[in-house]
Amino acid sequence: MKALQFSRTGDLAALEVVELPTPVPAQGEVLVQIKAAGLNPSDVKNVLGRFPYTTLPRVPGRDFAGVVVEGPQAMIGQEVWGTGNQIGFSRNGSHAGYIALSAKGVALKPRSLSFVQAASLGVPYTTAWDALERSLVDANTRLLVIGANGAVGNAAIALAKVRGAQVLAAARRPEHVQALQAQGYNAMLLGEPETLAAQVGTVFEGGADVIFDTTGFWLPASVQALAAFGRIAVIAAPVDGHVQLPTLALYRKGGSVVGINSLLYGVQACARMLEQFGKLFDQGTLPLPTGLVESPLAHGRERYAEVNQGSADKVILLP
């Protein structure tokens, strides 16, 4: 099978299209013929050496959609999707023609999603789902999502809307705010960090119950914009990993900070998440993804480089 593979880290030039044997599924596993695989920033960081637990040589890639071709008889021919923390890091991932993994590590693909659409959702939607679950977002929640124009942020506002939460979407650029408003969301243009509390207060009196910062730069300002007993969910940090947290203000509000890391979840846990929100696409309550960029797997290195250079396009690799 054709696959993208890297045998060293630190340089995207290490990523090569190679011919590898088709994986042989072990007992309790399935072999999935990959029809489409998502490219996430974490895949790029993996090749660049940001994950010390990655073993080499390695086929990267976490998200995929495809068809079961080997495994338990009842599963053969099923259209499935999946994601998880080991594939692409300690075992070969989805940027290849086939992938072998636990039979319990795949979920049935929603009928309303194409393979390409399904492959675009794994990491963004499981991350957003985890953030909403662990920060207790429900119909009584006033939620601010910072960076709502990004893949995870957009997933969060869509999922929160289904839960009935009051959603305020925030972005840095006017065109992103306009796009969010066109989707039907209450959206605001982010100013300076010291003005965040005042901006949020004009929409949510007393502050937001939950603030989901998808950017890694708004944690200190979010404390000031938080309501009593509020929660701040974070998925990113500055390059050095440190911020100055106004602890006095945080504990006086009874607030808490929730760290969200999709790499804490294996394929089986992720499959359960995919099952839970996947049905919402078939029910018509979640929007179908659009604007996806399809690319042959053979051009994978070029697509990796574009993501590394900051491209906002959601790339789907096609074996």
Number of C-alpha atoms within 10 A of each C-alpha: 12 17 27 27 25 22 13 17 20 12 14 20 15 15 24 17 18 14 13 14 9 16 16 15 17 13 10 11 18 27 24 30 24 25 23 30 36 29 27 23 14 18 24 23 17 22 27 19 15 14 14 9 11 19 15 15 15 23 30 28 28 27 28 34 31 29 22 26 17 17 22 14 10 8 16 15 15 15 23 24 31 30 33 26 21 20 23 25 24 16 18 26 29 32 31 31 23 26 24 24 25 16 22 15 21 29 24 19 24 21 13 16 15 17 24 23 21 28 30 27 28 26 26 19 24 26 25 26 23 19 24 22 11 13 23 15 22 17 13 12 19 23 29 29 26 27 24 27 23 18 21 24 25 20 23 29 26 20 22 23 18 15 15 14 17 22 23 22 27 25 22 16 14 12 12 20 23 16 13 22 14 11 12 9 19 15 22 22 16 19 13 9 15 14 13 17 20 15 16 22 15 10 16 21 11 15 25 30 24 28 27 31 23 25 19 18 17 23 25 17 17 29 28 21 27 29 23 16 15 24 26 24 24 22 18 17 16 10 7 6 8 10 13 7 13 14 12 10 14 21 13 10 16 14 19 17 17 14 13 20 15 21 12 11 17 15 22 20 17 26 25 17 19 25 17 12 18 24 17 16 15 16 10 10 14 17 13 14 15 9 9 14 14 17 17 12 22 18 14 23 17 15 24 22 15 15 18 18 9 9 13 12 16 21 24 29 27 21 22
